[in-house]
Amino acid sequence: MPCCEKPLLNRIADIASELIVELNQIADWFLWHWTVLTYEGDLSGSIVTRTSRNLAPNAGERRAVLIVDIRMEAQMAKLIYSAIESLDGYVADEDGNFDWSEPDEEVHRFVNDLERPAGTYLYGRRMYEMMIYWETAHTLADEPPFVRDFAELWQAADKIVYSSSLQSVSTGRTRLERAFDPEAIRQLKATTDSDILIGGPGLAAQAIEAGLVDEYHLFLTPIVIGAGKRALPDGVRLELDLLELRRFGNGVIFLRYRTAS
């Protein structure tokens, strides 16, 4: 090989190596920004934070970790606690009355759309016994369309009822569990594509204390009742991020919070 060709080949090899490094950097940039643009969600929270800590030194491994991490987050269902409460934080008064919380048509239609994607409801016995009404509400001729709409979407969802005293359930797509098992809920979140709604402050308190609740959907009603059953448990401190706020014509305010990562 002529003496002048070896330095030339070495230079070509150096340029090729530099080009590969540049291409890897471009690929990393493109993958990250493509992911941010195409992922349906807010990447400013747990996804980005956890992914950035897990980035591997190798560029190829780094891209693989990012893809797997985001897919895992995107596929995991959220556990959502939804409650209609008074301005001072109660879902019912001292006598157990909550007639003041009945939604009007505007709020009801909003709730329908909010809960339409849900695949599973979690209830304690008392909440379940109140919700049984929706098993047949669609058959009542005097019910307006938005009420029948909620009945149909409620019937289409799975229901899990937690009770040590209830002997059986009387609604479709419903199973009875004797005790609330946080690990079983973690597995359910990881294996289902649809979000999970938890109703009733007693059962929700167990999920909150176990760190399972991902979002809080709270409807603040313009009334102060002074005492009763609290929507949120005592003795629990939570940092929350506000995702959505909406005001309705009847004075109700909807607040959607995400548990801060």
Protein Blocks (a to p, Z undefined) as FASTA:
>chain_A
ZZklmmmmmmmmmmmmmmmmmmmmmmmmmmmmmmmmmpgcdfklmmmmmmmmmpcfblkl
mmmmmmmmmmmmmmpccddddddddfkopabdfkopaklmpccfklmmmmmmmmmmpcbd
cddfklmmmmmmmmmmmmpmkbcfklmmmmmmmmmpccddddfkbmbdcbehiacdfbdc
fklmmmmmmmpcbdcddehjklmmmmmmnopafbdcdddddddehiacdfbdghiacddd
dfbdcddfkopacddddddZZ
